[in-house]
Amino acid sequence: MSMNNIKVNIQYMMPKRLITRFVGFFAGCKMGKFTTWLIKKFAETYDINIDEMQGNIEDYKTFNDFFSRPLKKNARPIAKGENNVVFPVDGTISEYGKIYDNIMIQAKNHYYSAEALLASENDAASFKNGDFITIYLSPKDYHRVHIPFGGKLVKMTYVPGEAFSVNPFNAQNIPELFAKNERVVCIFETKIGKMAVVFVGATIVRSIATSWAGIVAPNAWRKISEFDYTEQDINFAKGDEIGKFMMGSTVICLFEKNKLNFDKAVKPDYAVKMGTVMGTTAKN
């Protein structure tokens, strides 16, 4: 058995949810000076740019507060131009490209379906032969999620699942990783058709929150739960905040066929900043 297989098998056996609950409880505790010390050490270890965040480290009473820290106004300017589609998060591009029929690439020699990711055959049909992009958020990154293109929220789906780490090693070694993990799927109507923004949970990701529903994951439902917003007027301009993670994870965006042209700079392992240009809307 290879070392990679051993590492993967260990993760299958790990009590991932127990670890996540323990870390989440600890990260949510107010421990005064110890919390401040911990945050400072974390910021130093991961070389976090604290000059761009709102407030000072001492203002953050829990580690979770710091991890989901807001940034100063204009720290992430949103690319102008009505045809520009922007990156929703800070992070590193894992994969991007065409959705071949219903299939997306996870990593070399690993594929998964849009239907499995979205937990809906009907939703997946909207993105048949469309485009997708997967962005990994490391511990150092800004962990709020913004909308890539202006639109109206029409649906949210909570999908229970595992809590595997979503680091590059696991993406390359665990089949259908993103369709295995707990996640929150958000569907928007835009002027270029439907757009999906998927928040993927992971080990020690204590919670996923959206701006309209608060904390969605984890929860006690433990079953696929759909929320219909078609009759509500929940609209976002390009670059508006739509949610946040407590600890690092992954965001996946899906677009309809022939609606998006990726920017020439987009490529795997490329580090991106929220608000910069991901691509432009396609001319029909």
N, C-alpha and C positions, 0 to 999 in steps of 0.2 A: 504493500500500500504506500502511495506517495505521501510526502509531507503535506501537500495541499489537501489531499483527501482526509488526512488525520485532522488538520485544522478545521475542515468543514464539518466532519463528524463530531468534533468537540462542540461546535456551535449548535448542532442539532440536539445534543444532550444537555446543554447549559440551561439552567432555569431562567430564561431570558426575561420573562415577565416579573419574576420575583426580583431579579436584579434591577429591572426598570423601576419597580415600585419603591425599592429601597433607595436607589439613587434619587428618584423623584421626591421622596419624602425629605431626604437630606437636603436636596437643592432648594426645597421650598421653606426650609427652616430659617428663622431669623436668629442669628447667632452673634450679632453685634460685631465686635472687632475681629472675631475669627472669620466671619463671612467676608469682611473687607479684606483681610489678609489673603483668604482663599481666592477671591476675585483678582486681586493684584498678581498673585502667583500664576493664575490661569492666563491672565492677559500677557504677562511676561513670557510664559512658556510658548504661547501660540502667536506672539508678536501681533497682538490686536491693536489696531489704531484707536486709542481711547480719545484722541483729540476730536474725532468726528462724531462722537456720541453725545447725547444730551446729558447734561449734569456731570457730576464727578463720581468716581467709584464709590465714595462714601455715601452717596445718595441711594445706592442700590442695596436694599435691606435683605434680599435673598439672592442666591446664585441664579435662580430662574429669572428674576427681574433683570439681572445683568445680561443673561444669555439672550433674552428677547428684547434687549435694549433698543430704544428708538434712536435715530440719528438726528443731528442738527438739520435745520431747514437748509435745503439746497446742497446737502452733502452728497445726494444722488440726484443730480438734475435729470429730468426726463427728456429724452431726445425729441426735438420738435419735428414737425412734419406729419400731416394727417395719415400718410401711408407708411410711416415707420412703426414697426412692431418691436417692443423692447424686452429685454431680459427681465423676468419677474423677481429674480433674486441675485445675490452675490453667490458665486460658487464656481465650480469647474464643470465644463461640459463632459458628460460621460459618453453619450452617443446622440446622434441626430440623423434625420434623413426621412426617407419615404416609408410610409406604412404600406407594405406590399400586401394588397388585399386587406388582411386583418392582422398582419404580422409585423412586429417591430423587433429591432435588434437590441439586446441587453448589453452584450459584450461579444467579443469574438467567439463564434460557434455557439452562442446562447441566444435564443429567441423566445418571445412570448407574444400573446395575442392582446389586441386592444380590448376584446370582449372580456378576457380574464382580468385585465387591469381595471376596467371601468365597471365590472360586475354587471354588465347589461348588454345584451345583444342589440337592442334598439339604439342605445347610445353609440356603440361601436360602429354601427352601420353608417352613422353620420361621418365617420372619419376613414371610411374605406378608401384606400389608395391616397390618403392625405399625407400630412407631414407631422413629425414629432420631434421633440428635443427633451433630453434628460439632463438635469443639472444637479450635481452633488454638492451639498453644503457641508463643509468641514467645520470642526469646532471653532475655528477662528472667524468664520464668516458672520455677517449680519443675517439674522434669522427671521426677518419679517418678509412676507410674500406680497408681491404687488401684481396687479393685472397687466398683462403684456399689451393689451389693446382694449380700447373702451368697449363696454358691453353691459348687457342686462343679465343678472343672475336668473336662471330658470329652474335649476335643479341642484340639489346636493345629495350625495349618497355616502353614508358611512359604511365602510366594509371592514368587518373584523378580520384579524389574521395574525400572523406571527410577528415577532419582533427581532428579526435578524438585523445585524448591523448592515448598512447599505454602502459600506466602503468599497473602493475599486476591487479589492481582492474577492469579496463576496459576489460582486456583480459578475466577475469572471469565473466563478466556481459554483455558485448555487443556482440551479435552473429556476427560471421564472421568479426570481427574487422579488421583484416589485409587485408581482401579482400574488405573492404569498403573504406579504406584510400587511398589517393594519394600515388603512388609508382613508382619506376623505377626497371624494371626487366632486369637483364643482364644474357645472356646465353653464356657459354663458352664450347668449345670442349677441352677435356683433354684425357690423355691416358687411363682413366677409364670411358670414355663416357662423356655425357653431364653433366654439372653442372650449376645450377642457383644460382645467388646471388641477393636477392631482398632487395632494400632499401625501407623501409616503412616510409612514412611521418607521421606527427602528429601535434597536436596543438603547435604553436609557433616554429615548425621546418620551418624556413624561406626558406631554400633551400636545394636541394640535387644536388651535383655536381659529375661528373665522370672525370677521368683523361684524357679521350679522347674527351669528348664533352663539358666540362665545366658545367655550371649550366643547369640542365635538368628540374628541378621542383623548384618553380612553373613556369608556362608559359601560354601563351595566347591561346594555342591550345584547351585545355579543351576537348580533345577527345583522344581515344587510338591512339597512334602514334608509328609505328614500324620503326626501323632503321636496315638495313641489312649490316653487316660488313664482310660477308663471303669472299668477294674479296679483303679485306684489310688485311694487315699483322700486326694485333694488338695483340701482345703476351705478356704474363706476366709470370714471374717466381713465384714460391710459395712465398707468403709473400709480393709481390709487392703491393704498394698502388694503388687502383682502384677508390677511390672516398672519399667523406666526407659529413657529415651532418653539418648544422648550427642549433644547439640545438639538444636535445636528441631524440632518436627514436628506431627502431628495424631493425635487419637484419635477413633474413631467407635464409638458404641455402638448396638446394635440390640436391640429387644425384640419379643416376640410380640404379635399382634393383641389389642387391648383389655386390655392388662396394665399400661399406664402412663398416668397423667395428668400432663402437664407442669405445673410450677408456673407461676402467672400471670406471674411475673417473667421467665421464659425468653423470649428473643427474639434475633434475629441481632445481632451486634456487642456483645452483653452480656458483660462481663467476669465470670468466675466463679472461685471458690476451691474447691479440693478439699474434700469433706466437707460442703459446704452443700447444701441441698435442690434437686435437679433436678426432682423430682415425687413422686407418691405412687402406690402400687399401686392399680390399678383394682378396684372392688368388682363382682364378678360376680353 
